[in-house]
Amino acid sequence: MAPEDTAGQATRHPALVMLRGALVAAVVVGVNASAIAAVAAGIKGLWGALLGLLMVIIFSGAGLLALHASRKTSPTTQLAVALGSYTGRIALFGALLVVALGSDSLARNVNLTALGITAMVVVMAWMAGEIWAWSRLRVPIYDLDHEVSK
């Protein structure tokens, strides 16, 4: 379809559009944070920053992919999937954090400060990219299920 043919059409896969917007923002900020961490803390800083970037992409991306997978279910089911995936990701992240903080080999090879700071700024970039992408979606104010799911 040409761009003029899609004007006024509802976005078919909003979660994937949001994933793309968030991923671009996260990668841009994460690569810059990795470069800064490499200059500030050397190779350990680089590994820490890259690990922080990877963690955010995996954990945040999993939530949007879960929403995309549940796109044809009822709104109640989608809410349950969103809340369940969020709770599961937070629990898994907490467990990994406990393991990471107790790991001497990780502390020897990775700058944990770079990991933490990079993860925080990448999460903020991820959310900004997601919000930016959401603000540009075409979401109908009435039911278009028969038209959108062609």
C-alpha atoms as one frame of an Amber mdcrd trajectory, in Angstrom:
protein
   0.000   0.000   0.000   1.139   3.503  -0.750   1.300   5.913   2.214  -1.709
   7.843   0.914  -3.748   4.620   0.911  -3.134   4.104   4.622  -4.146   7.587
   5.757  -6.867   7.315   8.349  -6.328   3.563   8.798  -5.984   2.093  12.265
  -2.570   0.745  13.254  -2.719  -3.046  12.953  -0.006  -3.960  15.453   0.390
  -1.145  17.989   2.639  -3.151  20.332   5.146  -3.762  17.535   5.141  -0.076
  16.601   5.769   0.799  20.238   8.501  -1.849  20.420  10.253  -0.363  17.399
  10.082   3.187  18.799  11.298   2.086  22.226  14.054  -0.089  20.792  15.454
   2.718  18.651  15.512   5.122  21.594  17.038   2.519  23.921  19.777   1.513
  21.501  20.750   5.116  20.736  20.975   6.018  24.424  22.555   2.674  25.357
  25.317   2.915  22.761  26.142   6.450  23.894  26.096   5.373  27.549  28.384
   2.448  26.678  30.863   4.790  25.012  30.841   7.091  28.032  31.232   4.149
  30.414  34.146   2.793  28.361  35.932   6.132  28.569  35.153   6.559  32.277
  35.748   3.009  33.533  37.528   1.134  30.763  36.558  -2.284  29.482  34.729
  -3.149  32.710  32.581  -0.060  32.229  31.848  -1.033  28.647  30.789  -4.553
  29.659  28.656  -3.170  32.481  26.910  -0.690  30.215  26.296  -3.273  27.494
  24.895  -5.691  30.067  22.584  -2.960  31.379  21.404  -2.194  27.844  20.799
  -5.870  27.094  18.851  -6.391  30.314  16.513  -3.486  29.603  15.913  -4.575
  26.016  15.129  -8.159  27.032  12.916  -7.356  30.008  11.040  -4.441  28.473
  10.746  -6.043  25.061   9.253  -9.189  26.570   6.333  -7.174  27.917   5.485
  -5.617  24.574   5.840  -8.962  22.811   3.457 -10.511  25.361   0.939  -7.748
  24.625   1.362  -8.310  20.907   0.760 -12.044  21.347  -2.477 -11.346  23.227
  -3.759  -8.732  20.771  -6.735 -10.816  19.592  -8.013 -11.639  23.067 -10.508
  -9.739  25.187  -9.450  -6.524  26.934  -9.699  -8.337  30.286  -7.290 -11.015
  29.096  -4.930  -8.378  27.724  -4.906  -6.625  31.088  -4.172  -9.925  32.829
  -1.332 -10.624  30.364   0.105  -7.128  30.876  -0.028  -7.359  34.672   1.202
 -10.949  34.728   4.108 -10.263  32.406   5.059  -7.177  34.404   4.950  -9.073
  37.695   6.914 -11.968  36.235   9.548  -9.694  34.717   9.998  -7.787  37.980
  10.308 -11.042  39.963  12.836 -12.450  37.490  14.759  -9.180  37.459  14.858
  -9.181  41.267  16.128 -12.758  41.332  18.837 -11.938  38.781  19.794  -8.871
  40.807  20.232 -10.960  43.946  22.394 -13.441  42.030  24.398 -10.641  40.389
  25.076  -8.805  43.643  26.267 -12.038  45.238  28.542 -12.924  42.322  32.213
 -12.146  42.780  33.060 -13.023  39.174  30.538 -10.493  37.857  31.948  -7.788
  40.124  35.472  -8.607  38.921  34.586  -8.374  35.217  31.853  -5.742  35.088
  31.586  -2.228  36.494  28.322  -2.449  38.434  27.985   1.337  38.620  28.086
   1.572  34.826  25.554  -1.257  34.636  23.151   0.476  37.016  23.417   3.951
  35.540  23.126   2.655  31.986  20.111   0.544  32.885  18.387   3.578  34.428
  18.986   5.910  31.502  18.061   3.219  28.976  14.798   2.526  30.827  13.983
   6.241  30.643  14.822   6.279  26.926  12.761   3.108  26.400   9.729   4.692
  28.055  10.180   7.929  26.086  10.427   5.982  22.817   7.376   3.935  23.721
   5.364   7.059  24.570   6.546   8.781  21.388   5.500   5.794  19.273   2.162
   5.496  21.098   1.391   9.164  20.484   1.684   8.562  16.743  -0.488   5.447
  16.574  -3.843   5.570  14.922  -6.117   4.095  17.566  -9.818   4.226  16.659
 -12.279   5.597  19.172 -14.853   3.038  18.061 -14.674  -0.682  17.277 -12.956
  -1.442  13.968 -12.032  -5.078  14.654 -13.403  -6.283  11.341 -11.367  -3.665
   9.448  -8.123  -3.807  11.430  -7.618  -7.573  11.464  -7.651  -8.052   7.676
